[in-house]
Amino acid sequence: MASRWFESVAVAQRRAKKRLPKSVYAALVAGSEKGLSSRDNLESFDLLGFAPHVAGNKRARTMATTVMGQSVSMPVVISPTGVQAVHPDGEVAVAKAAANRGVAMGLSSFASRSIEEVCAVNSQVLFQMYWSGDRDTMLARLARARDAGATGIILTLDWSFANGRDWGSPWIPDKIDLKAVVKLAPEVALRPRWFWSYAKTGHMPELLTPNMAKPGEKPPTFFGAYYEWMQSPLPDWDDVAWLRSNWEGPFMVKGVSRVDDAKRVVDLGATALSVSNHGGNNLDGTPAPIRALPAVVDAVGDQIEVLLDGGVRRGSDVVKALALGARAVMIGRAYLWGLAAEGQAGVENVLDVLRGGIDSALLALGKSDVSELSRSDVVAPDDFFRRLGS
């Protein structure tokens, strides 16, 4: 029997592609419109190089740090992703893997498993919210997160403006009914391992969002929750400040790419911000986060924790982001490939791959701690970086 261990995130992705029905896999790789941003997220990391040392390198290296008040074993955070139909255990498996590897877990409000279930297996859960519903509804979600044991809030604002979202995305049913079964049966039949993993649980993916349920009501479907979000008035900065004022703990605003927006996030008292373009699923043509990161760090990095989310597939990518000023990175598709390939063990495998890559890069750069990384460790083309806003 072949080893279940994989040596890279790329191998995990190939295994996920072989295991998942075509539509499920396509939904994960899709980006907005032409896919310019989603491609740039990946390709921009390849344009960055290193300036390694060949002697005097450190025998002992550490990558432990703190993010949003949480002590973590390495500067990697699980980014919140919506309904995880790649594996029956979904977010619970991811939470267990994150806990076992000592990293914080972002949980989507559109997750397929409840915040109570996830907090029961991981004590470092950051609950993600969209500006969705009225203020009473959002206050109820904050209270539920607090009662469940969430340690922080991630407000996602970088999924609002795209036209023709999910370039290349397949048809996604609102629920698994007879019509959906008939339409998807041919491709599911080609992926018996994925089908059997669900069949053993006694049900197929339900595409429900329990964290969006109102008290006493059944969880809405993904598209039901999506409809609530689409019908909600877009927030202004006063709205964001109001939400922040109603959460006493760590608070992140995710989706910043402009310097002027970063300054507003600081003004409202957030703990952290994430430079992100929602994995290329927002306004297509938005530069990769790694290109915008240094300008944001220069503007506000001494006042707020700055994270990067988008395109991270290797430990060396993590080190490049840290050298350019990020406190930590957030990963999305990378751990989903691991989850699809091998469940909880696959997510742990991905985190181990990243840890090994970080350690190797630290060794070559002559660093004993991730805090020692600086821009002089990275080589970038003259026209690489972008400053958006002022």
C-alpha positions, -999 to 999 in steps of 0.1 A, spaced: 0 0 0 14 34 -10 23 58 18 -5 83 27 21 109 36 27 136 10 58 158 6 42 190 -7 10 209 -9 11 203 -47 9 165 -41 -20 171 -17 -38 190 -45 -32 163 -70 -46 137 -46 -76 159 -39 -83 163 -76 -83 125 -80 -106 120 -50 -132 148 -54 -160 149 -79 -153 173 -107 -177 199 -95 -164 199 -60 -128 203 -71 -137 230 -96 -155 251 -70 -123 251 -49 -99 263 -77 -123 288 -93 -116 326 -92 -135 357 -102 -141 366 -138 -108 359 -158 -89 346 -128 -62 373 -129 -61 378 -92 -61 341 -83 -32 335 -107 -13 365 -94 -17 352 -58 4 322 -67 27 335 -94 38 365 -74 55 343 -48 76 327 -76 90 361 -85 105 366 -51 139 351 -42 161 348 -12 196 360 -1 209 330 19 241 327 40 265 298 36 282 299 71 274 309 106 239 296 103 220 287 135 217 252 148 185 259 168 156 277 152 121 286 165 90 297 147 67 302 177 49 336 179 17 352 190 -13 362 168 -43 381 181 -33 372 216 -29 335 209 4 317 214 10 296 183 37 271 173 43 288 140 31 319 121 3 301 102 -34 305 108 -62 284 93 -82 308 72 -120 305 74 -135 288 43 -172 281 37 -191 248 35 -164 221 33 -180 194 12 -146 178 6 -147 156 36 -176 144 60 -157 156 91 -153 191 76 -143 218 100 -141 195 130 -113 176 114 -95 208 105 -100 221 141 -85 189 156 -55 191 132 -49 227 140 -51 220 178 -26 191 174 -2 213 155 -6 243 178 -21 268 153 -52 290 155 -83 281 136 -105 305 116 -141 293 114 -164 306 87 -199 317 95 -208 297 63 -191 266 78 -208 232 76 -202 225 113 -213 246 142 -191 268 163 -200 248 193 -187 216 177 -155 233 166 -147 251 199 -152 218 217 -120 204 200 -100 236 196 -94 263 222 -80 288 196 -110 295 174 -114 328 156 -150 332 144 -154 348 110 -184 370 102 -197 388 72 -217 420 74 -249 401 71 -284 406 86 -295 434 108 -276 446 139 -296 425 163 -288 394 142 -251 402 142 -251 409 180 -267 375 185 -239 358 164 -212 376 185 -229 364 217 -231 329 204 -194 329 194 -185 343 229 -206 316 246 -191 288 225 -155 299 235 -143 318 204 -112 338 212 -115 364 185 -135 377 156 -126 380 119 -148 404 100 -144 396 63 -150 426 40 -132 414 8 -161 395 -7 -184 422 -18 -178 436 -52 -171 409 -78 -191 406 -110 -193 371 -125 -178 356 -94 -162 321 -94 -147 320 -129 -148 284 -140 -171 275 -111 -195 246 -117 -232 245 -109 -237 242 -72 -271 229 -59 -290 247 -31 -296 213 -15 -290 176 -24 -324 167 -37 -335 143 -65 -326 168 -92 -291 173 -78 -286 136 -74 -295 129 -110 -274 157 -124 -243 150 -103 -245 112 -103 -222 106 -133 -193 125 -118 -199 112 -83 -198 76 -97 -163 83 -109 -152 92 -74 -164 62 -53 -140 69 -24 -155 103 -18 -190 89 -21 -183 61 2 -168 84 29 -202 101 30 -222 70 26 -207 56 58 -220 85 78 -256 79 65 -260 112 47 -246 132 18 -234 169 21 -263 190 33 -249 224 23 -263 239 55 -248 268 75 -255 261 112 -237 292 123 -261 314 103 -291 299 120 -313 323 140 -325 311 175 -352 284 172 -349 282 134 -333 255 112 -299 263 96 -303 280 62 -287 264 31 -255 280 18 -275 300 -7 -301 310 19 -273 325 40 -258 340 8 -291 356 1 -292 372 36 -258 386 30 -266 399 -5 -297 417 9 -279 434 37 -269 471 33 -232 475 27 -214 486 58 -196 519 62 -167 526 86 -190 536 114 -208 502 111 -174 484 113 -165 504 143 -198 496 159 -193 459 154 -158 461 168 -171 480 199 -194 451 207 -166 425 209 -142 429 238 -115 405 225 -92 403 196 -107 416 163 -94 413 128 -106 431 96 -99 408 66 -96 420 31 -75 451 32 -54 460 2 -52 498 4 -31 519 27 -60 543 34 -83 514 44 -55 500 66 -54 534 85 -92 533 90 -89 498 105 -63 511 129 -86 540 138 -115 518 148 -93 499 173 -89 465 155 -63 441 168 -52 429 134 -59 432 97 -54 407 68 -41 418 35 -62 397 12 -82 396 -20 -103 366 -9 -82 341 -27 -89 358 -60 -126 356 -55 -133 393 -52 -127 421 -77 -106 405 -104 -74 425 -112 -68 433 -75 -30 427 -70 -18 397 -51 -16 404 -13 22 398 -12 26 428 -36 5 451 -14 19 439 19 50 461 24 31 494 18 5 484 44 32 473 69 50 506 64 19 526 70 4 508 101 26 479 110 38 495 142 2 500 154 -16 467 144 -8 431 136 -7 427 98 -13 392 83 -13 380 47 -39 357 32 -36 345 -4 -13 322 -24 7 305 3 16 269 -7 51 264 8 70 272 40 92 294 19 61 315 10 55 320 47 90 332 52 88 356 23 56 371 38 72 374 72 104 390 58 82 416 41 65 425 74 36 401 80 30 388 115 17 355 102 0 341 71 -35 326 67 -40 295 45 -71 284 28 -69 261 -3 -37 245 10 -54 229 40 -85 220 20 -64 199 -3 -50 181 27 -85 176 41 -98 163 8 -68 139 4 -66 124 39 -90 141 63 -76 153 96 -43 136 89 -40 154 56 -45 188 73 -18 179 98 4 168 69 0 202 52 9 220 84 39 198 88 50 205 52 48 242 59 67 239 92 95 220 75 97 246 47 98 275 72 126 257 92 147 251 60 144 287 49 153 300 84 184 277 84 195 290 49 190 326 59 209 323 91 180 330 114 173 315 148 138 330 151 111 341 127 112 376 144 147 381 129 135 381 93 138 413 74 134 427 38 171 422 32 164 385 31 142 388 1 151 396 -35 123 412 -55 120 426 -91 120 464 -93 84 466 -104 71 440 -80 54 459 -52 21 479 -53 10 508 -32 -28 512 -33 -43 543 -17 -25 568 4 
